[in-house]
Amino acid sequence: MPNSAAAVSFISEQPFVSEQPFVSEQPSASEQPFLSVVIPIYNGEADVEPLMDCLEGQDYPRDRVEYLLIDNGSTDATVALLHQRIQIAQGQGFQFRQESETAIQSAYAARNRGIRLAHHDVIVFTDADCRPQPQWLRELAQPLADASVSLVVGEVAGATETNWLAQYASYRDVLSQAHTLAHDFCPYGQTANLAVRRSAFAQVGMFRPYLTTGGDADLCWRIQREGGQKLAFAPAAIVEHCHRTSLAALRSQWQRYGRSNRYLHELHGIPLMAPVTRRSLVHGVLHWSCKACLGICGTGWGAGYRRSPS
């Protein structure tokens, strides 16, 4: 794991400049900011137990963080499972709250509900299918020692996978923040791993609740370009993400990225990207599979395929 004293980089500054290193001493527990962690969840019964395990495993002081799990109209056992786990966690001194957003079926609407109900001035976001690592909150909070930082982006890594399509998604680093931080228009962070000061919401507004995708980029861009606020990257603040395990789900994910691109084109004027076709997706998967098989067979050519060019 990177040394936390050197694990933070500034990406943007009034509104953004090239990356510069940032070094700070590890704050004492009493100096760490109070955090409100907001997590939307919809039909996530399979995610409740592993997610709660990860949240309870954070090495951040329990008395300085609250967790708000916002159900978005689940029809499975999510609500009942959350209720059971939260009662147990509260008995162990954790600050968990179970809330709901049923007026609008949208993860962004659920996040807005959490922002309104949060008690603290720093709002942290992740998703129900993410697995925050123990140092996640500690590392994510570190750049906030600089009062000019309003956005902190942590890394999203692929969870250990056995399904070959999920391995493909990991090979492509599908959700790595390296892609979003290098965006040609303006850097941003995905809500899978993002911290935002409440003052930034007061300045530019919250998420657009009726968006189904792209709302994280839209918010980060408004905060930087309209609010002139700084964004920082904390690469050691890691959450692992469970990738899609079927070709249909993987294609649906890429189509959602295409819709996001169109929304952002309409809102911010960014260029439209080429559409993702079934043929191009299958070609990419087969290309990776051949390289993976060669690597497994020990030919040498495929060794280290995960990082080789596509």
Secondary structure as GFF3:
##gff-version 3
##sequence-region A 1 310
A	DSSP	three_ten_helix	4	6	.	.	.	ID=ss1
A	DSSP	beta_strand	8	10	.	.	.	ID=ss2
A	DSSP	beta_strand	20	22	.	.	.	ID=ss3
A	DSSP	three_ten_helix	29	31	.	.	.	ID=ss4
A	DSSP	beta_strand	35	41	.	.	.	ID=ss5
A	DSSP	alpha_helix	45	56	.	.	.	ID=ss6
A	DSSP	three_ten_helix	62	64	.	.	.	ID=ss7
A	DSSP	beta_strand	65	71	.	.	.	ID=ss8
A	DSSP	alpha_helix	78	91	.	.	.	ID=ss9
A	DSSP	beta_strand	96	100	.	.	.	ID=ss10
A	DSSP	alpha_helix	107	117	.	.	.	ID=ss11
A	DSSP	beta_strand	122	125	.	.	.	ID=ss12
A	DSSP	beta_strand	130	132	.	.	.	ID=ss13
A	DSSP	alpha_helix	136	141	.	.	.	ID=ss14
A	DSSP	three_ten_helix	142	145	.	.	.	ID=ss15
A	DSSP	beta_strand	149	158	.	.	.	ID=ss16
A	DSSP	alpha_helix	164	171	.	.	.	ID=ss17
A	DSSP	alpha_helix	177	181	.	.	.	ID=ss18
A	DSSP	beta_strand	194	197	.	.	.	ID=ss19
A	DSSP	alpha_helix	198	204	.	.	.	ID=ss20
A	DSSP	alpha_helix	215	225	.	.	.	ID=ss21
A	DSSP	beta_strand	230	241	.	.	.	ID=ss22
A	DSSP	alpha_helix	247	268	.	.	.	ID=ss23
A	DSSP	alpha_helix	278	296	.	.	.	ID=ss24
A	DSSP	three_ten_helix	305	307	.	.	.	ID=ss25
###
